[in-house]
Amino acid sequence: MYQIGFTITLLLGFSFVGGCQKSEVRPKLYPVTGKVTYNSSPVENATVVFHPIGDQGANPAKPRGKTDAQGNYKLTTYNADDGAPAGDYRVTVELWLAGRPDEGPSNRLPARYADPKSSDLKVTVNPSVKELPTLELKP
């Protein structure tokens, strides 16, 4: 009987300790919007991803957004339209659309904009900026 009681107490103790982990500390976010154009025309349905520049730890937040018919986007980091942490970012933009019925979707924008290493798009998010400069993509 003593052994069963001890085992239950021990299991409850481990359950309690396991449930007391630190909650994730999230950075302060700043709601920001922007616009994407290609050859001066708005880009609809593009995915915009902000890649932090510099040391951001093991799993840095990568704010993202989807463009509307006018090429406008709002950034989301954790919850819809919550914004992005302050900092410098390299930006990627992709527009995946289906072609012919026998083909899969393909990125309709120049490939260099899909990779943070080759994209020349850079922005800075800070508390005083609500609207970012237009991301003008070129062929």
Salt bridges, closest charged atoms under 4 A:
ASP102 OD2 - ARG100 NH2 3.13
GLU103 OE2 - ARG100 NH2 3.90
GLU136 OE2 - LYS138 NZ 3.66
